[in-house]
Amino acid sequence: MNGDGAVYQQIGQTYATTRRQDPRIAAQIKAAIGDAASVVNVGAGTGNYEPVDRLVVAVEPSPTMVAQRQGRSTRVVRAAAEALPMADGAFDAALAVLTIHHWADVHRGLAELRRVAGRQVVFFCESFVTHQFWAIEYFPEATSLTSERDVPGEVVLRAALDVREIRPVMVPPDCVDGFGAAFWCRPAAYTDPTVQAGMSWLALLPDEARVRGSQRLAADLASGEWERRHGHLRELDEFDGGYRIAIAGD
């Protein structure tokens, strides 16, 4: 994670609108945190999945993201994951939600989580699953982005942390949080510039690639081609988009 939060200075403008806490996912993250009385949320962004019933300190380098925090901890530190300004063992748990793929040095950042907290809870995605998502067909350039090309998954987490459990996080059809695969059965959302702006894998694309993909998807929706190829997804109660929660340490 760049110390100045440069990525989220670019893509974080619409987070308060499109990236809201989904209560079902929040419940899973809270269960993973357990009874930890103090939590450091690293790469905290707007703080959507921070517990509100205990001490939380947010670490977030981007002022754009910090400015959009509402109803969350006011204890915010501007810093990068790779150099947390906290003492060893200062917290019961360290939380990282859909952020490690943006860290400049993920191994160093994970080592910092382990240093400052006895338990580490990491919400991440497995690229071998996410790169099979149907929307990649329309925006194939996304897999070449730095943040998407070498996405750290379970193998990296197990090498850096004492991982006790990996829990799958299935995406509901009406997911409130507009992350990458949230609209798996609501395809028109991927043509909406506001929605796109809140997803790093789309927001960081060259404009021409994003426009080209949006136009192709819109055409397939209008012709019925998307429905023919992917309409069966609408029959599912949930979707595996590759999202996982790793629980490590105590």
C-alpha positions as CSV (number, residue, x, y, z in Angstrom):
1,M,0.0,0.0,0.0
2,N,1.6,3.3,-1.1
3,G,2.2,5.6,1.8
4,D,0.1,8.4,0.2
5,G,-2.8,6.1,-0.8
6,A,-2.3,7.1,-4.4
7,V,-4.5,4.3,-5.8
8,Y,-7.5,5.3,-3.6
9,Q,-6.9,8.9,-4.3
10,Q,-7.7,7.9,-7.9
11,I,-10.5,5.4,-7.4
12,G,-12.0,6.2,-4.1
13,Q,-14.2,9.1,-5.0
14,T,-17.5,7.1,-5.1
15,Y,-16.9,4.7,-2.2
16,A,-19.5,6.2,0.1
17,T,-22.1,5.6,-2.6
18,T,-21.1,2.2,-4.0
19,R,-19.1,0.5,-1.3
20,R,-21.4,0.0,1.7
21,Q,-21.3,-2.7,4.3
22,D,-23.2,-5.8,3.5
23,P,-24.6,-7.1,6.8
24,R,-24.2,-10.7,5.8
25,I,-20.5,-10.3,5.0
26,A,-20.1,-8.1,8.1
27,A,-21.4,-10.9,10.3
28,Q,-18.8,-13.3,8.9
29,I,-16.0,-10.8,9.5
30,K,-17.2,-10.1,13.0
31,A,-17.4,-13.8,13.8
32,A,-13.8,-14.2,12.5
33,I,-12.6,-11.4,14.8
34,G,-14.3,-13.1,17.7
35,D,-14.0,-11.6,21.2
36,A,-11.0,-9.4,20.4
37,A,-11.5,-6.2,22.5
38,S,-9.2,-4.1,20.4
39,V,-8.8,-4.1,16.6
40,V,-6.5,-2.4,14.2
41,N,-8.0,-2.1,10.7
42,V,-5.2,-1.9,8.2
43,G,-6.0,-0.4,4.8
44,A,-9.3,0.6,6.4
45,G,-10.8,2.8,3.7
46,T,-14.2,4.1,4.8
47,G,-14.3,1.5,7.6
48,N,-17.3,-0.4,6.3
49,Y,-16.5,-3.7,8.1
50,E,-15.1,-2.3,11.3
51,P,-16.9,-3.5,14.5
52,V,-18.6,-0.7,16.3
53,D,-18.8,-2.4,19.7
54,R,-15.1,-2.3,20.7
55,L,-11.9,-0.2,20.4
56,V,-10.9,0.2,16.7
57,V,-7.9,2.1,15.3
58,A,-8.0,2.5,11.5
59,V,-4.9,2.7,9.4
60,E,-5.5,4.4,6.1
61,P,-3.1,6.5,3.9
62,S,-5.7,8.1,1.6
63,P,-7.3,11.3,2.8
64,T,-10.0,10.7,0.1
65,M,-11.1,7.6,1.9
66,V,-10.7,9.0,5.4
67,A,-13.0,11.9,4.5
68,Q,-15.8,9.5,3.6
69,R,-15.8,7.6,7.0
70,Q,-19.2,7.9,8.6
71,G,-20.3,6.3,11.8
72,R,-17.0,4.5,12.3
73,S,-14.1,4.9,14.6
74,T,-12.6,8.4,14.7
75,R,-9.2,6.9,15.7
76,V,-7.5,7.1,12.3
77,V,-3.8,6.9,11.6
78,R,-2.4,7.9,8.2
79,A,0.2,5.2,7.5
80,A,1.0,2.3,5.2
81,A,0.5,-1.4,6.0
82,E,4.2,-2.0,5.6
83,A,5.2,0.3,8.5
84,L,2.5,0.3,11.2
85,P,3.3,2.9,13.9
86,M,2.2,0.6,16.7
87,A,4.0,-1.3,19.4
88,D,4.4,-5.1,19.2
89,G,1.2,-6.8,20.4
90,A,-0.7,-3.5,20.8
91,F,-4.0,-5.0,19.6
92,D,-5.9,-8.2,20.1
93,A,-6.7,-8.5,16.4
94,A,-5.6,-7.0,13.1
95,L,-8.1,-6.7,10.3
96,A,-7.5,-6.3,6.5
97,V,-10.5,-6.2,4.2
98,L,-10.0,-6.5,0.4
99,T,-6.8,-4.5,0.6
100,I,-3.7,-6.7,0.5
101,H,-3.6,-6.8,-3.3
102,H,-2.9,-3.1,-3.3
103,W,0.0,-3.3,-0.8
104,A,3.5,-2.4,-2.2
105,D,5.1,-5.3,-0.2
106,V,2.4,-7.8,0.9
107,H,4.9,-10.0,2.8
108,R,6.1,-7.0,4.9
109,G,2.6,-5.9,5.4
110,L,1.4,-9.3,6.7
111,A,4.4,-9.5,8.9
112,E,3.3,-6.1,10.4
113,L,-0.2,-7.5,11.1
114,R,1.4,-10.4,12.9
115,R,3.7,-8.1,14.9
116,V,1.0,-5.8,16.2
117,A,-1.8,-8.2,16.9
118,G,-2.2,-11.8,18.3
119,R,-5.0,-12.6,15.8
120,Q,-5.0,-11.7,12.1
121,V,-8.2,-11.6,10.0
122,V,-7.8,-11.1,6.3
123,F,-10.6,-10.8,3.8
124,F,-9.1,-11.5,0.4
125,C,-9.8,-13.0,-3.0
126,E,-8.3,-15.9,-4.9
127,S,-7.4,-14.9,-8.4
128,F,-7.7,-18.4,-9.9
129,V,-11.4,-18.0,-9.1
130,T,-12.0,-14.3,-9.7
131,H,-10.3,-14.4,-13.1
132,Q,-12.9,-16.9,-14.2
133,F,-15.7,-14.4,-13.5
134,W,-17.8,-13.7,-16.6
135,A,-17.2,-10.0,-16.5
136,I,-13.5,-10.5,-17.3
137,E,-14.7,-11.5,-20.8
138,Y,-15.7,-7.9,-21.4
139,F,-12.8,-6.3,-19.6
140,P,-9.9,-8.8,-20.3
141,E,-7.2,-6.0,-19.8
142,A,-8.0,-6.1,-16.0
143,T,-6.0,-9.3,-15.5
144,S,-2.9,-7.3,-16.6
145,L,-3.2,-4.6,-14.0
146,T,-0.5,-4.7,-11.3
147,S,-3.2,-5.1,-8.6
148,E,-4.8,-8.1,-10.4
149,R,-1.8,-9.8,-12.0
150,D,-0.2,-11.1,-8.8
151,V,-3.0,-11.2,-6.4
152,P,-1.8,-12.6,-3.0
153,G,-4.0,-15.6,-2.1
154,E,-4.0,-18.5,0.4
155,V,-0.5,-19.6,-0.5
156,V,1.0,-16.2,0.4
157,L,-1.1,-15.9,3.5
158,R,0.0,-19.3,4.8
159,A,3.6,-18.5,4.2
160,A,3.4,-15.2,6.2
161,L,0.9,-16.0,8.9
162,D,-0.1,-18.9,11.1
163,V,-3.3,-19.5,9.3
164,R,-5.8,-21.7,11.3
165,E,-8.8,-21.5,9.0
166,I,-9.9,-20.3,5.6
167,R,-13.6,-19.6,5.3
168,P,-15.4,-19.0,1.9
169,V,-17.5,-15.9,1.6
170,M,-20.3,-16.4,-0.8
171,V,-21.8,-13.4,-2.5
172,P,-25.6,-12.9,-2.2
173,P,-27.5,-11.9,-5.3
174,D,-28.5,-8.6,-3.7
175,C,-25.1,-7.8,-2.2
176,V,-25.0,-4.2,-0.9
177,D,-21.2,-3.7,-1.1
178,G,-20.2,-3.0,-4.7
179,F,-16.9,-4.9,-4.8
180,G,-15.7,-6.8,-7.9
181,A,-18.1,-9.7,-8.3
182,A,-21.0,-8.2,-6.2
183,F,-23.2,-7.8,-9.3
184,W,-22.7,-11.3,-10.6
185,C,-26.4,-11.6,-11.5
186,R,-27.1,-7.9,-12.1
187,P,-24.9,-7.4,-15.2
188,A,-26.1,-3.9,-16.2
189,A,-24.3,-2.5,-13.1
190,Y,-20.9,-3.2,-14.8
191,T,-21.8,-0.5,-17.4
192,D,-22.5,2.1,-14.8
193,P,-19.5,4.6,-14.5
194,T,-20.3,5.3,-10.8
195,V,-20.2,1.5,-10.0
196,Q,-17.0,1.1,-12.1
197,A,-15.3,3.9,-10.2
198,G,-15.6,2.0,-7.0
199,M,-14.0,-1.1,-8.3
200,S,-10.2,-1.0,-8.7
201,W,-10.1,-3.7,-11.4
202,L,-12.3,-1.4,-13.6
203,A,-11.4,2.1,-12.4
204,L,-7.7,1.5,-13.1
205,L,-8.3,0.4,-16.7
206,P,-7.4,2.7,-19.5
207,D,-10.5,4.7,-20.5
208,E,-10.7,3.1,-23.9
209,A,-10.6,-0.4,-22.5
210,R,-13.3,0.4,-20.0
211,V,-15.5,2.1,-22.6
212,R,-15.0,-0.7,-25.1
213,G,-16.0,-3.3,-22.5
214,S,-19.0,-1.4,-21.4
215,Q,-20.3,-1.0,-24.9
216,R,-19.8,-4.8,-25.6
217,L,-21.7,-5.7,-22.4
218,A,-24.5,-3.2,-23.1
219,A,-24.9,-4.7,-26.6
220,D,-25.0,-8.2,-25.3
221,L,-27.6,-7.2,-22.7
222,A,-29.7,-5.6,-25.4
223,S,-29.5,-8.5,-27.8
224,G,-30.1,-11.2,-25.2
225,E,-26.6,-12.7,-25.7
226,W,-25.6,-12.2,-22.1
227,E,-28.8,-13.9,-20.9
228,R,-28.3,-16.8,-23.3
229,R,-24.7,-17.4,-22.0
230,H,-25.0,-16.4,-18.3
231,G,-28.7,-16.2,-17.5
232,H,-28.6,-19.4,-15.5
233,L,-26.7,-17.5,-12.8
234,R,-30.0,-15.8,-11.8
235,E,-31.2,-19.1,-10.5
236,L,-28.5,-19.3,-7.8
237,D,-29.0,-18.3,-4.2
238,E,-25.3,-17.3,-3.8
239,F,-22.1,-17.1,-5.9
240,D,-18.5,-18.1,-5.3
241,G,-16.6,-15.1,-6.5
242,G,-13.3,-16.3,-4.9
243,Y,-13.7,-14.3,-1.7
244,R,-12.3,-15.8,1.5
245,I,-11.6,-14.9,5.1
246,A,-8.3,-16.1,6.6
247,I,-8.1,-16.4,10.3
248,A,-4.6,-16.6,11.7
249,G,-2.8,-16.4,15.0
250,D,-4.5,-16.8,18.4
